[in-house]
């Protein structure tokens, strides 16, 4: 029986993971969140994990009192999250923590020999070879939860090797601002940016989708997940979000994975792999879908995609730098302190201060996180 240590259980991916666990009777061994005491308490009472953790110390103290009648050990801080990731008794650690906070728990879980179901893009974007080398050393599988990477993973399953792989094609919804110019984007509001046409997600990732930075992160992540060079990855805008990604072989044969824009399917496949079971997602009816459209990405008005491509091409700490700079710029936009168009500008400017190291440590990545956040705020004059 599969059992799960679930990091980020109160967010969108976390809640949908619990939908899958509920449907199939999977045991939840550990739950973590940032500060959502009410939701986490409800989840603990339903799923009865052995461990729970809240990053916020005060929230954790509150939770400990609330669940004193249950046999659950409540932990706090990032150390508590890492404990749940590595020491929780689940054989799968599913990481849906938002941002850089997900990196260390993933590394700790890998070193503890857990199978990783990865929904936290920043783990591979910032950690790069540190993560993949740790996985190889510990004979640990990293299974993608992102719909695009799950699609690629599924498309590749029928191939004996990647030798004949010519191209990976990531699909992008285009976000809420598809077709808009920089001039039109200058005065968009937070409310405008949160109106995603296809997916229901948290605020940070929804803004990343609006800037198309999310697709840049996925490009970098695909480099590490599938051991390919950046120039083997293309992006196509697909507004319907039915085709989740494609692969192309040397003979120009193209294979795609299709499904409704419902994260429960890739979540379930990461948990059940290599088996497949009935899914809570409804069956895809192509007659109902009707038409599928595809467009070239607009790199001029949405430069974040190329910022990320340049970063992974340069290598070293550059991917970590652009990721960390984006996290801070994204936050400042959500706080109403900068304009939408300032996000890529600040990422590009701040990343120029990146430490020029190709071989780096986890501490180097964490130091880069601090440096980039400081530079973004300094450049934004906030």
ZIWO-V931293 format. One record per pair of residues at least 24 apart in sequence whose ideal C-beta (glycine too) atoms are under 6 Angstrom apart, sorted by the first residue. I is the first residue (numbers start at 0). GAP is how many residues later the second one is. If there is no record, write none. Layout:
I/GAP  I/GAP
//
This chain:
1/24  1/269  2/24  2/26  2/87  2/88  3/24  3/86  3/88  3/90  4/24  4/25  4/79  4/80  4/83  4/85  4/88  5/25  5/88  6/25  6/78  6/88  6/90  6/98  7/88  7/89  8/24  8/34  9/26  9/29  9/30  10/85  10/191  11/189  11/190  12/83  12/106  13/82  15/247  15/248  15/251  16/77  16/250  18/245  19/244  19/247  19/248  22/257  28/59  28/60  28/61  29/54  29/58  31/49  31/52  34/24  36/25  36/26  40/25  43/28  50/33  50/37  52/27  52/28  52/31  80/24  81/26  84/24  85/26  91/25  94/25  97/106  98/228  99/269  102/24  106/27  109/24  109/25  109/28  109/30  112/25  114/26  115/26  116/26  116/28  116/153  117/24  117/26  117/27  118/26  120/96  120/100  121/201  123/97  123/100  124/92  124/95  124/96  124/194  124/198  125/194  125/197  125/239  129/232  131/92  142/127  142/130  143/81  144/121  144/122  144/125  146/97  146/119  147/70  147/96  147/97  148/76  149/116  149/119  150/93  150/94  150/106  151/93  153/103  154/92  154/100  154/102  163/85  163/86  165/82  165/83  165/84  166/65  166/67  166/81  167/54  167/65  167/79  168/65  168/67  168/77  169/48  169/65  169/75  170/65  170/67  170/72  170/74  171/43  171/63  171/65  172/25  172/68  173/63  173/65  174/34  174/35  175/34  176/33  180/120  181/119  184/155  184/156  185/155  187/152  189/144  197/43  197/63  198/62  203/126  206/123  210/93  210/132  211/90  211/92  211/93  212/91  212/113  214/90  215/88  215/89  215/92  218/89  219/88  219/92  219/99  222/89  229/79  229/82  229/83  234/62  235/58  236/58  236/60  237/56  238/54  239/52  241/47  258/25  302/41  303/40  306/40  306/41  314/43  315/41  315/42  316/37  316/38  316/40  316/43  316/51  317/36  319/45  319/48  320/30  320/33  320/47  320/51  321/25  321/29  323/44  323/45  323/48  324/25  324/26  324/47  324/51  327/45  327/48  328/47  331/48  336/45  337/42  345/30  345/33  345/34  348/30  349/25  349/26
//
